[in-house]
Amino acid sequence: MTRHEPSPLLTSAHGFHTELMSRAQEIEDARRLPADIAKRFASAGFFRLVTPAAYGGLECSPRQIVDVVEAIAEANASAAWCVMIGATTAMNAAYLEPGHAAEIYADPDVITGGVFAPMGKAIDHGDHYLVSGRWQWGSGSANCTWLCGGSLIFENDELKTLPSGRPDARMMIFPASDAELIDTWHTMGLKGTGSGDIEVKALRVPKARSVSLVTDKPKVDGALYKFPAFGLLSLGVAATALGNAKGALRAFSELACAKKPQGSRKTLSERTNVQAAFARLTADFRAARAYLHDEIEQTWDVAETEGDIPVERRAALRMACTHMVRTAAEICRETYDLGGGAALFNHNDLQRRFRDAHAMTQHIVTAPSTWELTGRLLFDLPTDASMV
């Protein structure tokens, strides 16, 4: 395969474009990714982008992961978000004991999901934890066979803490059938992700089926698992924003070449102010995308050739991801504005792009607080960088 030939995986992602665009309203109305699409995504390997090759996964490079998620998001951001969550959650496989990892991930069609935030409570009971909790933002959970939820660890009725003083928290992994899915997903954007609540009560979870992406070390070799876990999640959010913005630019170009504003003989595309705005937005998109790609490659080079990735490099990657998400939201806002009254209707692609882009800005890994965190590191100030 030459450098300029798309991979079969990327070709497969592009192959879903027509269907995802035609079913966009259906996906929003259902407020989840339809099961038939999820099943075909699984068969295509999209949920196995991060799964170790030792368990039959694809163990793709970060750039390959971004390209596939971007391609799906260009058609539908909610669908790409579900792929991103399922794929990045599979990083847990690299941290699990081989027996538990194989039990979950050896099935080529398995879909996993869950929530990292420690909204649960895990009581130490010897060889297992007794877990109770309710987690928000369980994207794609309706199509999952296994779920996970971040939980604070309690021992003898006391919260355990790490040497840094932070609470000890681990991801508890459990069959989806052991959890209750609660329909709370009534939102402005990313409507089709099914990101409702997940709840378990007094559930026994073997200790060996829990992981910490902060304190544990991967049990699988490979550069992908030296890559910062939270950086990889940030890349997934950025890739979805990237593809969504690309779709917004395409949708606006199609509208501008066809629409003649009331009382005008010229299409929007023939107006000089629109031409200038479209050129500027395209340049903003390409600059943010190139910046993201550059930081990915620099970080990947370190992962492939050296040991641990230094905090400065991890922070640089997070800045590029946050910049991509914020730039993409601005592109979607401006194309929505330029679209005029036509963009006001729910079925209009520009409106959906606008809403989805601004829903993405709320994710904690690329939220405005990321600027503060990385800014402290740029100033070489004392900083807890465990989540970078």
N, C-alpha and C positions, 0 to 999 in steps of 0.2 A: 504493500500500500504506500503510495507516495504521500508527501506532506499535504498535498492539496486535495486528496481524495477523502471524502467523509467516511467515518467508520460505519459499519453496518448498524451499530447501536444508534448513531446519530441519524442515519437514514431512516431507521425505524421510528424514531421520535418525530421526524418531519412527516412521516406517513400518517400520523394521527391528526394532522392539522385540519383537514377538511371536516372530519367528523367532530372534532372538539369545538370548532367554530360554529358548526351547524347545531350542536347540542348545548350551546352556552346557556341559553335560557332554561332549558331542562335541568341543567346542573344547578343553576341558581335556585330554581323553584324547589328542587329536591333538597337543597341545602346540604348536599353531600356529593361525593364522587360516586356515580352509578356503579353498582357492583360489576356489571359486565365490562366496563372500561377498566376498573381496577384489576380484574382478572386478566385482561389482555395486557395491561401494563406489566403485571407480574410475569406473564409468559415471555414478554419482550426483554425482561431482565432489568427493568428500570428500578425496582426496589432492591436490587442486588449490586448496585454500583459500588457500595462501600463494604459489602460482605467479603470477608477473607476468602481467597481462592481455596484455602484448605477445607472450606465447607461448601465448595461449589460456587462461590461468589465471583464477581467480576474484578474486584479489587482495582478499580479504575484510578487513574491519576486525578488530582483535584481539577485540573483543566478539563479533562474528559467529563467529569461529573457536572461541572458548570455548564459545559456546552450542551449536554443532554437536557438538563433542567431548563436552560434558556430556550431551547428549541420547543419544549412543551409549553412553556409560559408564553411564547410568542403567539400560540393559539389560544390558550386558556390558563390564566394564572392560578385559579383554584386547583385545577388538575395538576399543575406543576408543583404547587405547594404540598399536595398529598404525596407526590413522588419524593419531594425533598425530605419530608418528615420520615417517610418509610425508609428511604435510603440511608439517611444519617443516623436514624435509630439503630440500624444494623451495625453500627460501629461497636455496639455492646458485645458483639460476637468475638471481637478481638480481645476483650477483657475477661470473658467467661472461661471457666474450666472447659477443656475440650468436650467432655461428655455432655454438659448442659448446652454448650454452643451447638453441637451437632443435633441435639434433640430439637432445638428451635430452628436452626438455619439450614439443615441438610435438605429440607423440603424446598425444591427450586421455586415453588409458587407461594412460599410463605410471605406474608405481609406483617410487619411489626410496626408499632407506633408507641406513642406515650409522651410523657411530659417530664422534663428534667427538673423543673422547679420543685423544691422540697416541701410540697403541700401535704405530705403524708407523715404518719408517725409509725416507726418500726420499733417494737419492743424486743430486746434481745432475749431469746428463749433457748439458749444453748446452741443447737445445730440449725436453728431456724429463727426467723423473725415473725412476730405477730403484727401484721400490717393493717392499718386503717387509714383511710384518707379520701379526699375528694380533690381531684385535679382539674383545673380549667385548661382550655386550649388543646383538647385531645384530637388534633387534626387527623382525619382519615380513619378514626378508630372503628367505625362501623364495618370496615373491610378487613380489619386485622384479626389474626388468630392468636397473637401474643401482644401484650401491652406492658408498659413499664411506667413507674411513677417514682419521682424523687421523694425520699422520706428521711426525716430526722431520726437519728438513732438514740434510743433511750435504754439505759442499763440501770437496774435497781431504782427505777423511777426518776433517774437524773439524765438530763441531756448530755450526751457525750460531745466533747469538743476536740478539735485538732490542735496540734502544737501552735498554730497561728492564732488560735482563739476562736476561729470560725466553728460553727456547729458541724458535727460530723453528719454527713448525709450520703445516702447511697441510692442507686436506682434499683427498685424492686421489680423483678420481671415475673409476670404471671400470665396464665392463659386468659384470653379475652373473655372466655365463657365464665370466668370467676368474677368478672366485674360488671357493674351496672353502668350503662351508657345513658346519660341524662341529657335530654334535648334542651340545651340552653343557647344554641347558636342562632341568634337573631341579630344580625349585624349589618353594618353599612357595606363592607367590602369583604372579599374572599368568602362570599356567601356559600360557595359550593364545596367548602373544605370539611364540612361536618365537624367543626371544632368544638363540640360540646364537652360536658364534664364527664369524668370517669370516677367511679366510686367503688371502693372495696371496704369491707368491714371484717375485722378480726381474721384476716386471711393469712394462712401459714405459707411463708415463702422460705425455701431453703437458703441458708446463707450463701451457698455456692452459686445461687441464681440471683445474686445481687452484684452490682459493680459500682465503682466510683471512678469517674473520668478525671477526678482531681488527684486522688491519692494512689490509686491502683496503677500498675504498669501493664501494658499490653502483653498478652501471652502468645501473641502471634508476631513474628518478625515481618518486616516490610516497611518501606518508607511511608506508606499511607498512614500507618499507625504511630509514626513519629510526628506526623502532621498534627498541629494543635486541634483538639477535639472541638473546642468552641469556635476556633477559626473555620473549621469545616462546616459547622452549623451556620456560621455567618455567611460563608460562601453560598450555601444553599439559599438563604434569604436573598442575598445579592443577585444570584443567578435568576431567581424568580422575578425580581424587580427588573433586571436587565431585559429578560424576554418580554415582559409586560410592556416596558417602554418601547421596545422595538416594534411590538404589535400596535402600539398607539401611533407611532410615526407612520406605519404602513396604513392604518385605518384613516388617519387624517389625510394622507396623500391621496387615497382613493376618493375621499369625500371632497377634497379641495379641487380635484380635477373634474368632478362631476357637478358640483353645486354652484348655481348662480344665485347670489343673494337677491332678495326681492327688489325689483326695479333696476337690476344691473344686467348688462349684456355680457359681462365678463364672469368667468368662474373665479372662485377664491384663489386658485393657483395662478391666475393672471394678475393678481393684485401685488404690487411691489412690496407692501408692508408684510403680506403673508409670505411671499418668497423669502424675504429677509429673515422673518421669524423662523420659518421652517429650516433654513440653512443653519441658523444659530443653534436651534434645538438638535439638529442632526450632528453638528460639531460637538455639542455638549455630551450627547450620547456616545459618540465615538471616543471622545477623550476619557470619559469615565470608564468605558469598557476597556480601553487600552491600559489605563492605570490599574484597573483590577487585574487584568491578565499579567501585567508586569510583576505585580506583587505576588501573584500566585506562583509564577515561574521562579522568582527569587526564593520564596519560601520552600518550594518543592526542591530546588537545587540543594538547599541545606539539608532537607529531610533525606535526600538520596545519597548525600556524600558525607554528612557529619553526624554527630550525636544529637543531643537535645537541641531544639530550636530556641535560640535566645529570645528573651522577652521583647527586645527591640524589634525583632523580625515579626514576632506574633502581633505586636501592636501595630506595625506597619500594615499587615494584612487586614486587621480589623478596621483600620482607618479607611482603607480602600473599599471594603465592603460597605461601611456606613456611608461613605461618599456616593457609592453607586446607588444605594437605596434612596438617599435623599435627592440625588440628581434625577433619578427615574421618576420620583413622585412629582418633581417640578415639571419635567417633560410632559407627564400625563395631565397635570393641571393646565399647562399652557395649550396643549393640543385640544383639550376640552373647551377652553375659552375660545380658541380660534374656530372651533366647530360651530359656534353659534347655537341657535335654537334647536337645530337638529340633534345636538349632543345631549339635550335635556331629557330625552325619553329613555326609559329603562332598557329598551331593547338595543339602544345604540352602543356600539362597541367602545366608543370614546368615553361614554359615561361609566361603563363597567371598568375600563382601564383606570380611570380616575379614582374610582372607589377602591379598587383592589390595591392600587399603588399606595394609597394613604392608609389602608389597613396594615400594609407591610411595615410602614414606618413605626408602628407601635411595638414591634418585636424587640424584646429586651437586648438582643445581641447587636442590634444596629440602631437602637434608640439614641436620642440626643445625649444621654448620659455617657455613651461610648466616647464622645469627644472629650468629656472631662477625664475619663479614665486614661485614655491615650495621651491627652495633654499633660497629665501628671508625669507620665513616663517620659515624654519628650523633654520635660524640665528636669528629669532625673530626681523627682521627689519620691520619698518613701511611699510605696504603693503595694497593696495586695493584688498581685497580678495572676493569682491562681485561676481566674476565670477568663483570662485573655487568650 
